[in-house]
Structures are given as C-alpha cells and as structure tokens.
Amino acid sequence: MQQPARAPVLVAAGGTGGHLFPAEALAAVLVERGLGVHLVTDHRAARFGGAFADDAIHVVASATLRARNPVALTQTAAMLGLGFIQARGLIGRLKPAAVIGFGGYPTVPPVLAAAWGGVPSLIHDANAVIGRANRFLAPRVAAIATTFPDVFSGKPGLAAKATLTGNPVRAAVIAAAAATYQMPGDHLRLIIFGGSQGARIMADIVPAAIGRLDAELRARLQVVQQAREEDSDRVRQAYMEHAVAAEIAPFFSDLPARVAASHLVISRAGASTVAELAAIGRPAILVPLPHAIDQDQYANAGVLERAGGALRLPQDAFTPERLASEITALAAAPQRLIAMAAAAKSVGRLDAADRLADLVLQVAGIAPKQ
C-alpha cells in the first residue's frame, strides 16, 4: 500500500548568501530524510539560485526598516502586511509540517503567518548577536536554533527555547574541511574576499599593504582575491606592479576549496564566512563591517579571535601599514599559523545541518523515516 506523501517543510530566508546558504544546507539534509522543501524569500535570491527547483521558490512581499519616520514606517508595515497575506495563502496551499526562518525581513511574513496559524515554527540565527527580524519573531515561535552559545544570556524565557546547533554549511564546505592545513613553505597563499559580493575596502587596502612587504616575502606570495568588476583592473594592475602572482575575479564558485588551499584568509566576518572558516579550519584576519546596527560581524569575529583562530581588526585600524605588519609577523611564524588553523577548527560544527534537521523534525512532530 502506498504511503501518503509527507508534508513539506517551508524554509524562509532573506535573499543574501548569509541567510540562504544555511537554509540550502538544511534543505539538503531534509531532502535526504525524505521530506519536500520549499523556499520563501525575496527577489534577491535568484542570484544565488540553483539549490531549489523553480517551482519550490516562492517570493513574498517584504521590506527592511531603514528609517523611523512615519512615512517609512507606514510603507514597511504595508509591505510586510501584504507579505503576511501572501504567506497565509502559501501556507494554506502547501500545508507545511513546519516553517523555519533564517533571518532577514522576508522571513517575518511566513514565520508570523505560521505561528498565528498554528503551524509549528522555529527560527535559526547565524550570528553571535541575534538579528532584528529574529528578535521580533523569537517570542512567537516554538524553538530557536543558535550558532553560538549564550546568545540569550540574561533572557531566561528565550534561552529556554534555544538549542545550540551551529550554522549549517554547504556540502562543498564539508568536503573542503577534509583538507589538512599545510605549513607555508616556498609559497604563502593568501585569499581575500569581502562577502558574497566582495568589498571595496579589500581592493583599497590589501594590494597597498602587499606593496609594503619586503621583496623576498612578496616573491613567495600567491594571491587569490575577490574584487568587484569596477575594482578588478586596478587590483590586478597593483599586483602586477608589485610582481606578485595573483588571480582576481568578482566571484569564485569554488571558494571553499580555495579557502582550504590557503595559508591565510583576509575577509569580512559575516556569519557564513565565520562558520565556513571554522569548519575548514583556516587562520584569518577579519575586518568586520563597521556600520551594522547590531555589530553582528564584530561579535562573530570575536568568537574566532577568542578561540585563537583569527585576528580581528576594526576597519579604522585596517590600514596598509597595519595589514603589512600583521602579514609579515604571521609569515615569519608558521607554527603560529598552524596553531590558529587548529584553533579555528575547534569551534567549527560540521554536523550543524543534521542537528538543525533533528530540531525541525522535533518541532514538527515528525518521526524519523525508517
């Protein structure tokens, strides 16, 4: 006798890599466990696409609260209200077993609609400081998954709902994590990136810093740098002038493997970046985005810094002179790089997607498939 189809799980994520990558990692595990998965997001998700079938992606209206004047508040409320109506209709059609939000304002309508409609709901937060959308949703959901411990220190009501799962990472990251860190020898491999879209600050500072290194160290360098299209030519030219071997591109589809092949990473400190550095276990110089309201990247970088796996440089300290000094010191101390790699890996969680999948099934009341 054919068994009835199991109800799907609806994952909701803002349309940035930091929100979508862990959602994709969870979806892969849930599919392996025999569950259908649908994604609800905003229009930005298309550029990261490929992990979900077209008919399993649903766009709902949403808006980010960027200003607190009456006009902006009214517009944001109207868009979220429209998204809530759309999400209720979607949930009515799909009848999901559970809805899980991964942060960002596009998660508010579907998770709120689920919570108010009696559908089991939970959220996951990737950062060391919980985001605004998740702060709003946290009291309204059945469970909260966290990437770092003590996110709700001093908030016993929310802490009682929280489960430490870690931040799910993509299959490519898990594969890259199998590579052992190699001590620098004749070559010192650097990889530089600034998040899913790159960062101008890296183009401004890193080539200038490398130009300040002594010639012997520059000759050892092999650089991979993610740079925006508008910055690529000047970055490439700078490395040519410094006689440094460099590969420059706006995007690397095999970034986890390139991180695994590196001796030192220089990057922002987004949640996915920190989770992947920890999973793979590579030393890093992290430059948190300075203007974030919640200072989440600063807190994320602090987790790796306290473990001994990274140096955290505030952006106002991220100068060519300071970066050149740090690279020189690390290049002269290969044993320190090895220790930093091990320290970073000590806080990585390769099983985060499985742990989160267990929590989703628990909240949904779904018994594991035999």
Residue pairs with C-beta under 8 A, 6 or more apart in sequence:
5 36
6 34
6 35
6 36
6 97
6 366
6 369
7 94
7 95
7 96
7 97
8 35
8 36
8 37
8 38
8 94
8 96
8 97
9 30
9 35
9 36
9 37
9 38
9 96
9 97
9 98
9 99
9 100
9 360
9 364
10 37
10 38
10 39
10 40
10 90
10 91
10 94
10 96
10 98
10 99
10 100
10 110
10 114
11 23
11 26
11 27
11 37
11 38
11 39
11 40
11 99
11 100
11 101
11 102
12 23
12 39
12 40
12 41
12 99
12 100
12 101
12 102
12 106
12 107
12 110
12 111
13 19
13 20
13 22
13 23
13 39
13 40
13 41
13 45
13 101
13 102
13 103
13 104
13 106
13 107
14 20
14 41
14 42
14 44
14 102
14 103
14 104
14 105
14 106
14 107
14 133
15 41
15 42
15 43
15 44
15 45
15 46
15 48
15 104
15 106
16 44
16 104
16 196
17 48
17 195
17 196
17 270
17 272
18 103
18 126
18 195
18 196
18 270
18 271
18 272
19 102
19 103
19 104
19 107
19 126
20 41
20 45
20 48
20 51
20 102
21 48
21 168
21 169
21 170
21 272
22 102
22 124
22 126
22 167
22 168
22 169
22 271
22 272
22 275
22 352
22 353
22 356
23 39
23 102
24 51
24 52
24 170
25 168
25 169
25 170
25 171
25 352
25 353
26 100
26 124
26 168
26 353
26 356
26 357
26 360
27 37
27 39
27 51
27 52
28 51
28 171
28 353
29 168
29 353
29 354
29 356
29 357
30 37
30 357
30 360
31 37
33 357
33 361
33 368
33 369
34 369
35 97
35 366
36 56
37 52
37 56
38 52
38 56
38 57
38 58
38 94
38 96
39 45
39 52
39 56
39 57
39 58
40 58
40 59
40 60
40 87
40 90
40 106
40 110
41 57
41 58
41 59
41 60
41 106
42 59
42 60
42 62
42 104
42 106
43 59
45 57
45 59
48 196
49 57
58 90
60 83
60 86
60 87
60 90
60 106
60 109
60 110
61 79
61 80
61 82
61 83
61 86
61 109
62 79
62 80
62 83
62 105
62 106
62 108
62 109
63 75
63 76
63 79
63 80
63 105
64 76
64 105
65 72
65 73
65 76
65 105
65 132
66 72
80 105
80 108
80 109
83 106
83 108
83 109
83 110
84 108
84 109
84 112
84 113
86 109
87 109
87 110
87 112
87 113
87 114
88 113
88 117
90 110
91 99
91 110
91 113
91 114
91 117
91 119
96 114
96 119
97 120
97 364
97 365
97 366
98 114
98 119
98 120
98 121
98 122
98 360
98 363
98 364
98 366
99 110
99 111
99 113
99 114
99 119
99 120
99 121
99 122
100 111
100 121
100 122
100 123
100 124
100 360
101 107
101 108
101 110
101 111
101 121
101 122
101 123
101 124
101 133
101 134
101 137
101 141
102 123
102 124
102 126
103 123
103 124
103 125
103 126
103 127
103 131
103 133
103 134
104 131
104 133
105 133
107 123
107 133
107 134
107 137
108 133
108 136
108 137
111 121
111 123
111 137
111 140
111 141
112 137
112 140
113 119
114 120
114 121
115 121
115 137
115 140
115 141
120 142
120 363
120 364
120 365
121 140
121 141
121 142
121 363
122 141
122 142
122 143
122 144
122 145
122 359
122 360
122 363
123 134
123 137
123 138
123 141
123 143
123 144
123 145
124 144
124 145
124 146
124 147
124 165
124 167
124 356
125 131
125 134
125 144
125 145
125 146
125 147
125 151
126 147
126 167
126 271
126 272
126 275
127 147
127 148
127 271
127 294
127 296
127 299
127 300
128 147
128 148
128 151
128 296
128 299
128 300
128 302
128 303
129 151
129 294
129 295
129 296
129 299
130 138
130 146
130 151
130 152
130 294
131 294
131 296
132 293
132 294
134 144
138 144
138 158
138 161
139 157
139 158
141 161
142 161
142 363
143 161
143 162
143 163
143 359
143 362
143 363
144 152
144 158
144 161
144 162
144 163
145 162
145 163
145 164
145 165
145 356
145 359
146 152
146 162
146 163
146 164
146 165
147 164
147 165
147 166
147 167
147 271
147 275
147 352
148 164
148 303
149 164
151 162
152 158
152 159
152 162
153 159
163 355
163 359
165 349
165 352
165 355
165 356
165 359
166 275
166 348
166 349
166 351
166 352
166 355
166 356
167 271
167 272
167 274
167 275
167 349
167 352
168 352
168 353
168 356
169 272
169 275
169 276
169 279
169 350
169 352
169 353
170 256
172 254
172 256
172 257
173 256
173 276
173 279
173 280
174 279
174 350
175 256
175 257
176 256
176 257
176 259
176 260
176 280
177 260
177 279
177 280
177 281
177 345
177 348
177 350
179 257
179 260
179 261
179 280
181 263
181 281
181 282
181 337
181 338
181 341
181 342
182 263
183 334
183 337
183 338
184 220
184 263
184 331
184 334
184 337
186 220
187 220
187 221
187 222
188 217
188 220
188 221
188 222
188 263
188 264
188 331
189 221
189 222
189 223
189 224
189 261
189 262
189 263
189 264
190 221
190 222
190 223
190 224
190 262
190 263
190 264
190 265
190 266
190 327
191 223
191 224
191 225
191 258
191 259
191 262
191 264
191 265
191 266
191 267
192 202
192 206
192 223
192 224
192 225
192 226
192 265
192 266
192 267
193 199
193 202
193 225
193 226
193 252
193 255
193 265
193 267
193 268
193 273
194 200
194 201
194 202
194 226
194 267
194 268
195 267
195 268
195 270
195 273
196 270
197 228
198 226
198 227
198 228
198 231
198 250
198 251
199 268
200 228
200 231
201 287
201 315
201 318
202 225
202 226
202 227
202 266
202 267
202 287
203 225
203 227
203 228
203 231
203 234
203 235
205 318
205 319
205 320
205 323
206 225
206 266
206 323
207 235
207 238
207 239
207 242
208 238
208 320
209 319
209 320
209 321
209 322
209 323
209 324
209 327
210 218
210 221
210 223
210 238
210 239
210 242
210 244
210 324
210 327
211 238
211 241
211 242
211 320
212 320
212 321
212 324
213 221
213 324
213 327
213 328
214 328
217 327
217 328
217 331
218 242
218 243
218 244
219 243
220 331
221 244
221 245
222 245
222 246
223 239
223 244
223 245
223 246
223 247
224 246
224 247
224 252
224 258
224 262
225 235
225 246
225 247
225 248
226 249
226 250
226 251
226 252
226 255
227 235
227 248
227 249
227 250
228 250
229 250
232 248
232 249
232 250
235 246
235 248
236 246
236 248
239 245
239 246
239 248
240 246
252 258
256 276
256 280
259 265
259 276
259 277
259 280
259 282
260 280
260 282
262 282
263 282
263 283
263 337
264 282
264 283
264 284
264 285
264 327
264 330
264 337
265 277
265 282
265 283
265 284
265 285
266 284
266 285
266 287
266 323
267 273
267 277
267 284
267 285
267 286
267 287
268 286
268 287
268 288
268 289
268 297
269 286
269 287
269 288
269 289
269 297
269 298
269 300
269 301
269 304
269 312
270 289
270 297
270 300
271 296
271 300
274 286
274 300
274 301
274 303
274 304
275 348
275 349
275 352
277 284
277 304
277 309
277 310
277 344
278 304
278 309
278 344
278 345
278 347
278 348
278 349
279 345
279 348
279 349
279 350
280 344
280 345
280 348
281 309
281 341
281 342
281 344
281 345
281 348
282 341
282 344
283 309
283 310
283 330
283 337
283 340
283 341
283 344
284 304
284 309
284 310
284 311
284 340
284 344
285 310
285 311
285 313
285 323
285 326
285 327
286 297
286 300
286 301
286 304
286 305
286 310
286 311
286 312
286 313
287 313
287 314
287 315
287 318
288 295
288 297
288 298
288 300
288 301
288 312
288 314
288 315
289 297
289 315
290 314
290 315
290 316
292 298
298 312
298 314
301 310
301 312
302 312
303 347
304 310
304 312
304 344
304 347
305 311
305 312
307 343
307 344
307 346
307 347
308 339
308 340
308 343
308 344
309 340
309 341
309 343
309 344
309 345
309 346
309 347
310 340
310 344
311 326
313 322
313 323
313 326
330 336
330 337
349 355
361 367
361 368
